[in-house]
């Protein structure tokens, strides 16, 4: 039986291991941390449970696929439900908006809240859907770096309609051309943060992201986001996939055009193929320091990082739902600080995720577990202790203004994660959440492919390679790898 090694057990690594095992490989996963899941991790403190990493679950059918590979109905192993409210939005002038998952309800509510006509929003959402339909099979579902991807009628038809993709204008410019209400523009601009980019730089094609939320829906997994990882890990163990935790890979061995195995602290493991779920920058820098790295790819601007406060709050708030956004009053300046000045803006946009709204046991009775995140620059050696203290003060001040409640005395539990911690825990270069940013119309083509151009049996998956970051794209990267590896006799 052919042997495969997966380096890292982030969600893409777990998915890759499951797919390779189904193809007939004997799979072993090496993970530096004592837990599976990478950024998808969780902690409990004094009666509060917090998901540490991604908090938004969309396109769950990509998770369902993995259970279906082994003949399981997803409901037998893993459960989730669709949210009726996507997100609650708050602005400094007192305006509030609850975004419904139902497109008709969303449009009606938006016309009552913002200066916009129903047909304007409907046309915008329809164009976003068309962008997704034109590009998903090229940019998301197949290797963007293989000639075979382009040798199909559907691909050629898509390229003839490139003018519909708005790649020559920024997302913000597109939204300003479409709408006049500055707060509605800001609402649609914020989807650039889903891949760690700036709406003032990322191309207008990114307007397809709200389509993914409204068409495919947003969901809550029973047991929290960490349950996604745990269910896949349990499935993998049942299928005979071996995991070694606290086992950082130190080096990838190679000879000629092939990799042959990995070096650990005290042992060497051989393999017929290797899949790295480690950040692509760290894979080259730490595991293959003698191999010529793809300079242009690795020198791309990194995506934004995050500064996250996990607060146990001794009160419940009816104004809040699972997902909540408190907008900056100067969005352009916020992103200038993040990407140009490498600083945290004094008036940041604040995201609050409250899972006890869906899972009451995640907090003590009458209390709430707040995941409070602001977008932050990567780790460039800033004074993060000073940044954390100032950001905490600014966040509390903002929430006091917009909620009308002094939050500080209600905090009885606190845990903090900054870009340094993200970098240390996940080997993500500079603590970037999504690998490279998408602040260029060429970003998709500049992402590292899911295969090595130097070694015939080395592959890559995860948020730092094609097609990008976020749970759905990480799962797609694993699927792409499974379509590229040499076939075995399926089990």
Secondary structure, 3 states (H helix, E strand, C coil): CCEEEEECCEHHHHHHHHHHHHCCCEEEEECCCCCCECCCCEEEECCEEEECCCCCEECCHHHHHHHHHCCCCHHHHCCEEECCEEEEEECCCCCEEEEECCHHHHHHHHHHHCCCCHHHHHHHHHHHHHHHHHHHHHHHCCCCCCHHHHCCHHHHHHHHCHHHHCCCCEHHHHHHHHCCCHHHHHHHHHHHHHHCCCCCCCEHHHHHHHHHHHHHCEEEECCCCHHHHHHHHHHHHHCCCEEECCCCCCEEEEECCEEEEEECCCCEEECCEEEECCCHHHHHHHHCCCCCCCHHHHCCCECCEEEEEEEEECCCCCCCCCEEEECCCCHHHHHHHHHHHCCCCCCCCEEEEEHHHCCHHHCCCCCEEEEEEEEECCCCCCCHHHHHHHHHHHHHHHHHHHHCCCCHHHEEEEEEECHHHHHHHHCCHHHCCCCECCCCCCHHHHCECCECCCCCCEEECCCCECCCCCHHHHHHHHHHHHHHCCCCCCC
